[in-house]
Amino acid sequence: MAKTLDLVPVTEWGFFTLPRPMVIAGPCSAETEQQVMETAKGLADEGIHVFRAGIWKPRTHPGSFEGVGTEGLKWLRKVQKEYGLKVCTEVASEKHVYECIKFGVDMVWVGARTTANPFLMQEIADALKDTDIPVLVKNPVNPDIDLWIGALERLNRAGIRKLGVIHRGFSTSEKIAYRNAPGWQLAVELRTRYPDLPFFADPSHMGGDRKYIKELSQRSLDLGFEGLMIESHCFPSCALSDAKQQLEPKVLGEMLASLLVREKDSSDEDYKSGIHQLRAQIDILDENLLYMLKSRQEISRKIGQYKKEHNIAIVQTSRWDSLLAEMVRKGTEYGLSEKFVTAVFNAIHEASVQTQNEILEA
């Protein structure tokens, strides 16, 4: 069971105002003072209150644009003064944290590569100790929920109570439309464990292309996420990094206005009555599922014993392949996706194999 986090509600951070969702926007990288100020003005005109810009950019290959460094923090301070925006940037080391504190940065976030490194996370947590700076933690590059939780715990143990997370998807070698695999189920699991933790989606990095930003933003809001972090640039085609996934401020404003924000709950009595009845039906079905799984496991134990007595290998590949294909076919008839049926029956099969293996080794 996950440990409890000691959190300050996001509504008390003093950052975000209505209308929902909470939005953080700005360029992937701060490139020039003019670019930063022009983008910030455009976003302020669209009602954005929190401005983001990368000052130090972790890049895969040396020689790529790796950010302007500390000089860019002066521009963020100018954004604060001239447009009244809160400003935030990514930190990946103790030095970055100290520089941000010195220049009065309002909030920082930890990138996906840094989240996956416990040494760096501890270094950042120690540097942030005794500060009141909110910290957002992106999911690690790979879908490892324990690394994500561990990063949050290190920060919380250092006294950081204004904590949130950013879901930006996971690296994958598979050919998919998006830059990163969404992996919504892992974010949902984290949300289940920490319901008070504010969740932001990063559709820019998840999609890798501006044409996917709206659909990914809407999906995250449908899941109940509180906010969005979206990359915006005054001239996206000229951006020095991630040009393909950035939106002009005006286009961003139009996109945000088109999103449908879901309510977390309703006081409407008809809704409460209807949802209660539907959930009661789900509860009964879930109990039935558990009973059937228990019954199946009991038969798996008998099969394991029978195979042991007759010196037969546990896994019969040809039978399993045939069974899975038949279940996928029947599932399709019931309107269930192949991916869903395959995932469910693979999990059931793995449990059955484990049960039979325990009997064989007994």
Secondary structure by P-SEA (a helix, b strand, c coil): cccccccccccccccccccccbbbbbccccccaaaaaaaaaaaaaacccbbbbbcccccccccccccccaaaaaaaaaaaaacbbbbbbbbccaaaaaaaaaacccbbbbcccccccaaaaaaaaaaaccccbbbbbcccccccaaaaaaaaaaaaaacccccbbbbcbbbbccccccccccaaaaaaaaaaacccbbbbbccccccccccaaaaaaaaaaaacccbbbbbbbcccccccccccccccaaaaaaaaaabbbbbcccccaaaaaaaaaaaaaaaaaaaaaaaaaaaaaaaaaaaaaaaaaacccccaaaaaaaaaaaaaaaaaaacccaaaaaaaaaaaaaaaaaaaaaaaac
